[in-house]
Amino acid sequence: MELRTKLLIGATAAFIAASAAAGLIGHIRIAGLEQRIDSLKAEAETMETHAAKLETETHVYKEKIVLLEKRLAEVMAATRLQDAQLEKLAADTDAARRALDRQRRGAKQRS
């Protein structure tokens, strides 16, 4: 065999070995990326489930807020009514005191 043939065979073998190594490295990288994708998909599914649970809880809390706001409005309306009644009672009490004072002054002036 000539030197040129040996060099050509060696270069071809080196090229085949380099190509095989590159293919193997590429395959290993792809396998690693596929595993990473699978783990990220599982994590995304977990997050999606958690998000759905939080949305449900949020809906429940929103309903409670609406109910509590309604109750608060009812209590405030009752409070306004009671305030009006108290003001009327205060005015009636003041009028009764003034009438009593007038009667007492009238009784003192007659005596």
Phi and psi in radians as a Rosetta constraint file:
Dihedral C 1 N 2 CA 2 C 2 CIRCULARHARMONIC -1.452 0.35
Dihedral N 2 CA 2 C 2 N 3 CIRCULARHARMONIC 2.815 0.35
Dihedral C 2 N 3 CA 3 C 3 CIRCULARHARMONIC -1.102 0.35
Dihedral N 3 CA 3 C 3 N 4 CIRCULARHARMONIC -0.684 0.35
Dihedral C 3 N 4 CA 4 C 4 CIRCULARHARMONIC -1.114 0.35
Dihedral N 4 CA 4 C 4 N 5 CIRCULARHARMONIC -0.696 0.35
Dihedral C 4 N 5 CA 5 C 5 CIRCULARHARMONIC -1.164 0.35
Dihedral N 5 CA 5 C 5 N 6 CIRCULARHARMONIC -0.745 0.35
Dihedral C 5 N 6 CA 6 C 6 CIRCULARHARMONIC -1.089 0.35
Dihedral N 6 CA 6 C 6 N 7 CIRCULARHARMONIC -0.743 0.35
Dihedral C 6 N 7 CA 7 C 7 CIRCULARHARMONIC -1.118 0.35
Dihedral N 7 CA 7 C 7 N 8 CIRCULARHARMONIC -0.701 0.35
Dihedral C 7 N 8 CA 8 C 8 CIRCULARHARMONIC -1.147 0.35
Dihedral N 8 CA 8 C 8 N 9 CIRCULARHARMONIC -0.736 0.35
Dihedral C 8 N 9 CA 9 C 9 CIRCULARHARMONIC -1.149 0.35
Dihedral N 9 CA 9 C 9 N 10 CIRCULARHARMONIC -0.739 0.35
Dihedral C 9 N 10 CA 10 C 10 CIRCULARHARMONIC -1.103 0.35
Dihedral N 10 CA 10 C 10 N 11 CIRCULARHARMONIC -0.757 0.35
Dihedral C 10 N 11 CA 11 C 11 CIRCULARHARMONIC -1.138 0.35
Dihedral N 11 CA 11 C 11 N 12 CIRCULARHARMONIC -0.699 0.35
Dihedral C 11 N 12 CA 12 C 12 CIRCULARHARMONIC -1.144 0.35
Dihedral N 12 CA 12 C 12 N 13 CIRCULARHARMONIC -0.747 0.35
Dihedral C 12 N 13 CA 13 C 13 CIRCULARHARMONIC -1.112 0.35
Dihedral N 13 CA 13 C 13 N 14 CIRCULARHARMONIC -0.717 0.35
Dihedral C 13 N 14 CA 14 C 14 CIRCULARHARMONIC -1.116 0.35
Dihedral N 14 CA 14 C 14 N 15 CIRCULARHARMONIC -0.719 0.35
Dihedral C 14 N 15 CA 15 C 15 CIRCULARHARMONIC -1.116 0.35
Dihedral N 15 CA 15 C 15 N 16 CIRCULARHARMONIC -0.739 0.35
Dihedral C 15 N 16 CA 16 C 16 CIRCULARHARMONIC -1.137 0.35
Dihedral N 16 CA 16 C 16 N 17 CIRCULARHARMONIC -0.727 0.35
Dihedral C 16 N 17 CA 17 C 17 CIRCULARHARMONIC -1.132 0.35
Dihedral N 17 CA 17 C 17 N 18 CIRCULARHARMONIC -0.743 0.35
Dihedral C 17 N 18 CA 18 C 18 CIRCULARHARMONIC -1.132 0.35
Dihedral N 18 CA 18 C 18 N 19 CIRCULARHARMONIC -0.711 0.35
Dihedral C 18 N 19 CA 19 C 19 CIRCULARHARMONIC -1.132 0.35
Dihedral N 19 CA 19 C 19 N 20 CIRCULARHARMONIC -0.725 0.35
Dihedral C 19 N 20 CA 20 C 20 CIRCULARHARMONIC -1.141 0.35
Dihedral N 20 CA 20 C 20 N 21 CIRCULARHARMONIC -0.723 0.35
Dihedral C 20 N 21 CA 21 C 21 CIRCULARHARMONIC -1.119 0.35
Dihedral N 21 CA 21 C 21 N 22 CIRCULARHARMONIC -0.755 0.35
Dihedral C 21 N 22 CA 22 C 22 CIRCULARHARMONIC -1.104 0.35
Dihedral N 22 CA 22 C 22 N 23 CIRCULARHARMONIC -0.724 0.35
Dihedral C 22 N 23 CA 23 C 23 CIRCULARHARMONIC -1.112 0.35
Dihedral N 23 CA 23 C 23 N 24 CIRCULARHARMONIC -0.732 0.35
Dihedral C 23 N 24 CA 24 C 24 CIRCULARHARMONIC -1.125 0.35
Dihedral N 24 CA 24 C 24 N 25 CIRCULARHARMONIC -0.769 0.35
Dihedral C 24 N 25 CA 25 C 25 CIRCULARHARMONIC -1.081 0.35
Dihedral N 25 CA 25 C 25 N 26 CIRCULARHARMONIC -0.762 0.35
Dihedral C 25 N 26 CA 26 C 26 CIRCULARHARMONIC -1.070 0.35
Dihedral N 26 CA 26 C 26 N 27 CIRCULARHARMONIC -0.739 0.35
Dihedral C 26 N 27 CA 27 C 27 CIRCULARHARMONIC -1.107 0.35
Dihedral N 27 CA 27 C 27 N 28 CIRCULARHARMONIC -0.751 0.35
Dihedral C 27 N 28 CA 28 C 28 CIRCULARHARMONIC -1.092 0.35
Dihedral N 28 CA 28 C 28 N 29 CIRCULARHARMONIC -0.755 0.35
Dihedral C 28 N 29 CA 29 C 29 CIRCULARHARMONIC -1.103 0.35
Dihedral N 29 CA 29 C 29 N 30 CIRCULARHARMONIC -0.755 0.35
Dihedral C 29 N 30 CA 30 C 30 CIRCULARHARMONIC -1.100 0.35
Dihedral N 30 CA 30 C 30 N 31 CIRCULARHARMONIC -0.730 0.35
Dihedral C 30 N 31 CA 31 C 31 CIRCULARHARMONIC -1.098 0.35
Dihedral N 31 CA 31 C 31 N 32 CIRCULARHARMONIC -0.727 0.35
Dihedral C 31 N 32 CA 32 C 32 CIRCULARHARMONIC -1.102 0.35
Dihedral N 32 CA 32 C 32 N 33 CIRCULARHARMONIC -0.731 0.35
Dihedral C 32 N 33 CA 33 C 33 CIRCULARHARMONIC -1.160 0.35
Dihedral N 33 CA 33 C 33 N 34 CIRCULARHARMONIC -0.652 0.35
Dihedral C 33 N 34 CA 34 C 34 CIRCULARHARMONIC -1.127 0.35
Dihedral N 34 CA 34 C 34 N 35 CIRCULARHARMONIC -0.696 0.35
Dihedral C 34 N 35 CA 35 C 35 CIRCULARHARMONIC -1.111 0.35
Dihedral N 35 CA 35 C 35 N 36 CIRCULARHARMONIC -0.732 0.35
Dihedral C 35 N 36 CA 36 C 36 CIRCULARHARMONIC -1.089 0.35
Dihedral N 36 CA 36 C 36 N 37 CIRCULARHARMONIC -0.716 0.35
Dihedral C 36 N 37 CA 37 C 37 CIRCULARHARMONIC -1.089 0.35
Dihedral N 37 CA 37 C 37 N 38 CIRCULARHARMONIC -0.772 0.35
Dihedral C 37 N 38 CA 38 C 38 CIRCULARHARMONIC -1.071 0.35
Dihedral N 38 CA 38 C 38 N 39 CIRCULARHARMONIC -0.750 0.35
Dihedral C 38 N 39 CA 39 C 39 CIRCULARHARMONIC -1.186 0.35
Dihedral N 39 CA 39 C 39 N 40 CIRCULARHARMONIC -0.649 0.35
Dihedral C 39 N 40 CA 40 C 40 CIRCULARHARMONIC -1.187 0.35
Dihedral N 40 CA 40 C 40 N 41 CIRCULARHARMONIC -0.626 0.35
Dihedral C 40 N 41 CA 41 C 41 CIRCULARHARMONIC -1.118 0.35
Dihedral N 41 CA 41 C 41 N 42 CIRCULARHARMONIC -0.750 0.35
Dihedral C 41 N 42 CA 42 C 42 CIRCULARHARMONIC -1.104 0.35
Dihedral N 42 CA 42 C 42 N 43 CIRCULARHARMONIC -0.722 0.35
Dihedral C 42 N 43 CA 43 C 43 CIRCULARHARMONIC -1.128 0.35
Dihedral N 43 CA 43 C 43 N 44 CIRCULARHARMONIC -0.700 0.35
Dihedral C 43 N 44 CA 44 C 44 CIRCULARHARMONIC -1.124 0.35
Dihedral N 44 CA 44 C 44 N 45 CIRCULARHARMONIC -0.693 0.35
Dihedral C 44 N 45 CA 45 C 45 CIRCULARHARMONIC -1.124 0.35
Dihedral N 45 CA 45 C 45 N 46 CIRCULARHARMONIC -0.704 0.35
Dihedral C 45 N 46 CA 46 C 46 CIRCULARHARMONIC -1.090 0.35
Dihedral N 46 CA 46 C 46 N 47 CIRCULARHARMONIC -0.777 0.35
Dihedral C 46 N 47 CA 47 C 47 CIRCULARHARMONIC -1.129 0.35
Dihedral N 47 CA 47 C 47 N 48 CIRCULARHARMONIC -0.669 0.35
Dihedral C 47 N 48 CA 48 C 48 CIRCULARHARMONIC -1.127 0.35
Dihedral N 48 CA 48 C 48 N 49 CIRCULARHARMONIC -0.731 0.35
Dihedral C 48 N 49 CA 49 C 49 CIRCULARHARMONIC -1.089 0.35
Dihedral N 49 CA 49 C 49 N 50 CIRCULARHARMONIC -0.766 0.35
Dihedral C 49 N 50 CA 50 C 50 CIRCULARHARMONIC -1.120 0.35
Dihedral N 50 CA 50 C 50 N 51 CIRCULARHARMONIC -0.710 0.35
Dihedral C 50 N 51 CA 51 C 51 CIRCULARHARMONIC -1.109 0.35
Dihedral N 51 CA 51 C 51 N 52 CIRCULARHARMONIC -0.699 0.35
Dihedral C 51 N 52 CA 52 C 52 CIRCULARHARMONIC -1.115 0.35
Dihedral N 52 CA 52 C 52 N 53 CIRCULARHARMONIC -0.710 0.35
Dihedral C 52 N 53 CA 53 C 53 CIRCULARHARMONIC -1.093 0.35
Dihedral N 53 CA 53 C 53 N 54 CIRCULARHARMONIC -0.758 0.35
Dihedral C 53 N 54 CA 54 C 54 CIRCULARHARMONIC -1.139 0.35
Dihedral N 54 CA 54 C 54 N 55 CIRCULARHARMONIC -0.640 0.35
Dihedral C 54 N 55 CA 55 C 55 CIRCULARHARMONIC -1.101 0.35
Dihedral N 55 CA 55 C 55 N 56 CIRCULARHARMONIC -0.715 0.35
Dihedral C 55 N 56 CA 56 C 56 CIRCULARHARMONIC -1.092 0.35
Dihedral N 56 CA 56 C 56 N 57 CIRCULARHARMONIC -0.799 0.35
Dihedral C 56 N 57 CA 57 C 57 CIRCULARHARMONIC -1.087 0.35
Dihedral N 57 CA 57 C 57 N 58 CIRCULARHARMONIC -0.696 0.35
Dihedral C 57 N 58 CA 58 C 58 CIRCULARHARMONIC -1.073 0.35
Dihedral N 58 CA 58 C 58 N 59 CIRCULARHARMONIC -0.742 0.35
Dihedral C 58 N 59 CA 59 C 59 CIRCULARHARMONIC -1.070 0.35
Dihedral N 59 CA 59 C 59 N 60 CIRCULARHARMONIC -0.742 0.35
Dihedral C 59 N 60 CA 60 C 60 CIRCULARHARMONIC -1.081 0.35
Dihedral N 60 CA 60 C 60 N 61 CIRCULARHARMONIC -0.790 0.35
Dihedral C 60 N 61 CA 61 C 61 CIRCULARHARMONIC -1.147 0.35
Dihedral N 61 CA 61 C 61 N 62 CIRCULARHARMONIC -0.644 0.35
Dihedral C 61 N 62 CA 62 C 62 CIRCULARHARMONIC -1.102 0.35
Dihedral N 62 CA 62 C 62 N 63 CIRCULARHARMONIC -0.714 0.35
Dihedral C 62 N 63 CA 63 C 63 CIRCULARHARMONIC -1.103 0.35
Dihedral N 63 CA 63 C 63 N 64 CIRCULARHARMONIC -0.709 0.35
Dihedral C 63 N 64 CA 64 C 64 CIRCULARHARMONIC -1.122 0.35
Dihedral N 64 CA 64 C 64 N 65 CIRCULARHARMONIC -0.696 0.35
Dihedral C 64 N 65 CA 65 C 65 CIRCULARHARMONIC -1.086 0.35
Dihedral N 65 CA 65 C 65 N 66 CIRCULARHARMONIC -0.773 0.35
Dihedral C 65 N 66 CA 66 C 66 CIRCULARHARMONIC -1.057 0.35
Dihedral N 66 CA 66 C 66 N 67 CIRCULARHARMONIC -0.775 0.35
Dihedral C 66 N 67 CA 67 C 67 CIRCULARHARMONIC -1.095 0.35
Dihedral N 67 CA 67 C 67 N 68 CIRCULARHARMONIC -0.784 0.35
Dihedral C 67 N 68 CA 68 C 68 CIRCULARHARMONIC -1.175 0.35
Dihedral N 68 CA 68 C 68 N 69 CIRCULARHARMONIC -0.632 0.35
Dihedral C 68 N 69 CA 69 C 69 CIRCULARHARMONIC -1.132 0.35
Dihedral N 69 CA 69 C 69 N 70 CIRCULARHARMONIC -0.677 0.35
Dihedral C 69 N 70 CA 70 C 70 CIRCULARHARMONIC -1.109 0.35
Dihedral N 70 CA 70 C 70 N 71 CIRCULARHARMONIC -0.796 0.35
Dihedral C 70 N 71 CA 71 C 71 CIRCULARHARMONIC -1.083 0.35
Dihedral N 71 CA 71 C 71 N 72 CIRCULARHARMONIC -0.717 0.35
Dihedral C 71 N 72 CA 72 C 72 CIRCULARHARMONIC -1.080 0.35
Dihedral N 72 CA 72 C 72 N 73 CIRCULARHARMONIC -0.736 0.35
Dihedral C 72 N 73 CA 73 C 73 CIRCULARHARMONIC -1.092 0.35
Dihedral N 73 CA 73 C 73 N 74 CIRCULARHARMONIC -0.707 0.35
Dihedral C 73 N 74 CA 74 C 74 CIRCULARHARMONIC -1.122 0.35
Dihedral N 74 CA 74 C 74 N 75 CIRCULARHARMONIC -0.755 0.35
Dihedral C 74 N 75 CA 75 C 75 CIRCULARHARMONIC -1.130 0.35
Dihedral N 75 CA 75 C 75 N 76 CIRCULARHARMONIC -0.712 0.35
Dihedral C 75 N 76 CA 76 C 76 CIRCULARHARMONIC -1.138 0.35
Dihedral N 76 CA 76 C 76 N 77 CIRCULARHARMONIC -0.678 0.35
Dihedral C 76 N 77 CA 77 C 77 CIRCULARHARMONIC -1.120 0.35
Dihedral N 77 CA 77 C 77 N 78 CIRCULARHARMONIC -0.751 0.35
Dihedral C 77 N 78 CA 78 C 78 CIRCULARHARMONIC -1.111 0.35
Dihedral N 78 CA 78 C 78 N 79 CIRCULARHARMONIC -0.665 0.35
Dihedral C 78 N 79 CA 79 C 79 CIRCULARHARMONIC -1.133 0.35
Dihedral N 79 CA 79 C 79 N 80 CIRCULARHARMONIC -0.743 0.35
Dihedral C 79 N 80 CA 80 C 80 CIRCULARHARMONIC -1.085 0.35
Dihedral N 80 CA 80 C 80 N 81 CIRCULARHARMONIC -0.707 0.35
Dihedral C 80 N 81 CA 81 C 81 CIRCULARHARMONIC -1.104 0.35
Dihedral N 81 CA 81 C 81 N 82 CIRCULARHARMONIC -0.782 0.35
Dihedral C 81 N 82 CA 82 C 82 CIRCULARHARMONIC -1.135 0.35
Dihedral N 82 CA 82 C 82 N 83 CIRCULARHARMONIC -0.655 0.35
Dihedral C 82 N 83 CA 83 C 83 CIRCULARHARMONIC -1.076 0.35
Dihedral N 83 CA 83 C 83 N 84 CIRCULARHARMONIC -0.752 0.35
Dihedral C 83 N 84 CA 84 C 84 CIRCULARHARMONIC -1.108 0.35
Dihedral N 84 CA 84 C 84 N 85 CIRCULARHARMONIC -0.717 0.35
Dihedral C 84 N 85 CA 85 C 85 CIRCULARHARMONIC -1.140 0.35
Dihedral N 85 CA 85 C 85 N 86 CIRCULARHARMONIC -0.701 0.35
Dihedral C 85 N 86 CA 86 C 86 CIRCULARHARMONIC -1.132 0.35
Dihedral N 86 CA 86 C 86 N 87 CIRCULARHARMONIC -0.701 0.35
Dihedral C 86 N 87 CA 87 C 87 CIRCULARHARMONIC -1.094 0.35
Dihedral N 87 CA 87 C 87 N 88 CIRCULARHARMONIC -0.725 0.35
Dihedral C 87 N 88 CA 88 C 88 CIRCULARHARMONIC -1.120 0.35
Dihedral N 88 CA 88 C 88 N 89 CIRCULARHARMONIC -0.759 0.35
Dihedral C 88 N 89 CA 89 C 89 CIRCULARHARMONIC -1.095 0.35
Dihedral N 89 CA 89 C 89 N 90 CIRCULARHARMONIC -0.694 0.35
Dihedral C 89 N 90 CA 90 C 90 CIRCULARHARMONIC -1.123 0.35
Dihedral N 90 CA 90 C 90 N 91 CIRCULARHARMONIC -0.731 0.35
Dihedral C 90 N 91 CA 91 C 91 CIRCULARHARMONIC -1.148 0.35
Dihedral N 91 CA 91 C 91 N 92 CIRCULARHARMONIC -0.730 0.35
Dihedral C 91 N 92 CA 92 C 92 CIRCULARHARMONIC -1.108 0.35
Dihedral N 92 CA 92 C 92 N 93 CIRCULARHARMONIC -0.712 0.35
Dihedral C 92 N 93 CA 93 C 93 CIRCULARHARMONIC -1.118 0.35
Dihedral N 93 CA 93 C 93 N 94 CIRCULARHARMONIC -0.773 0.35
Dihedral C 93 N 94 CA 94 C 94 CIRCULARHARMONIC -1.081 0.35
Dihedral N 94 CA 94 C 94 N 95 CIRCULARHARMONIC -0.721 0.35
Dihedral C 94 N 95 CA 95 C 95 CIRCULARHARMONIC -1.130 0.35
Dihedral N 95 CA 95 C 95 N 96 CIRCULARHARMONIC -0.703 0.35
Dihedral C 95 N 96 CA 96 C 96 CIRCULARHARMONIC -1.137 0.35
Dihedral N 96 CA 96 C 96 N 97 CIRCULARHARMONIC -0.697 0.35
Dihedral C 96 N 97 CA 97 C 97 CIRCULARHARMONIC -1.120 0.35
Dihedral N 97 CA 97 C 97 N 98 CIRCULARHARMONIC -0.762 0.35
Dihedral C 97 N 98 CA 98 C 98 CIRCULARHARMONIC -1.091 0.35
Dihedral N 98 CA 98 C 98 N 99 CIRCULARHARMONIC -0.733 0.35
Dihedral C 98 N 99 CA 99 C 99 CIRCULARHARMONIC -1.111 0.35
Dihedral N 99 CA 99 C 99 N 100 CIRCULARHARMONIC -0.713 0.35
Dihedral C 99 N 100 CA 100 C 100 CIRCULARHARMONIC -1.123 0.35
Dihedral N 100 CA 100 C 100 N 101 CIRCULARHARMONIC -0.751 0.35
Dihedral C 100 N 101 CA 101 C 101 CIRCULARHARMONIC -1.080 0.35
Dihedral N 101 CA 101 C 101 N 102 CIRCULARHARMONIC -0.711 0.35
Dihedral C 101 N 102 CA 102 C 102 CIRCULARHARMONIC -1.111 0.35
Dihedral N 102 CA 102 C 102 N 103 CIRCULARHARMONIC -0.729 0.35
Dihedral C 102 N 103 CA 103 C 103 CIRCULARHARMONIC -1.125 0.35
Dihedral N 103 CA 103 C 103 N 104 CIRCULARHARMONIC -0.734 0.35
Dihedral C 103 N 104 CA 104 C 104 CIRCULARHARMONIC -1.131 0.35
Dihedral N 104 CA 104 C 104 N 105 CIRCULARHARMONIC -0.741 0.35
Dihedral C 104 N 105 CA 105 C 105 CIRCULARHARMONIC -1.146 0.35
Dihedral N 105 CA 105 C 105 N 106 CIRCULARHARMONIC -0.666 0.35
Dihedral C 105 N 106 CA 106 C 106 CIRCULARHARMONIC -1.148 0.35
Dihedral N 106 CA 106 C 106 N 107 CIRCULARHARMONIC -0.674 0.35
Dihedral C 106 N 107 CA 107 C 107 CIRCULARHARMONIC -1.202 0.35
Dihedral N 107 CA 107 C 107 N 108 CIRCULARHARMONIC -0.658 0.35
Dihedral C 107 N 108 CA 108 C 108 CIRCULARHARMONIC -1.217 0.35
Dihedral N 108 CA 108 C 108 N 109 CIRCULARHARMONIC -0.660 0.35
Dihedral C 108 N 109 CA 109 C 109 CIRCULARHARMONIC -1.228 0.35
Dihedral N 109 CA 109 C 109 N 110 CIRCULARHARMONIC -0.512 0.35
Dihedral C 109 N 110 CA 110 C 110 CIRCULARHARMONIC -1.312 0.35
Dihedral N 110 CA 110 C 110 N 111 CIRCULARHARMONIC -0.528 0.35
